[in-house]
């Protein structure tokens, strides 16, 4: 997650080989990127249990 980033609220997932995906926080929908859903499974499971914390962090970094 970056400060002064564009809407909608999202976080970035990067793989070992440098590929990246942007995931919307509220829906966990992949907005863009070159990572297959299967590869994102762990990150999405992690985010699902931390949605409120991710939203709070987004609001802190992007007032």
Number of C-alpha atoms within 10 A of each C-alpha: 15 12 12 10 13 9 8 12 18 24 20 16 18 15 12 6 6 8 11 15 20 20 23 17 21 15 10 17 13 21 13 12 14 13 16 10 13 8 10 17 11 11 15 19 11 11 18 15 10 12 15 13 11 19 16 11 16 21 12 10 13 15 8
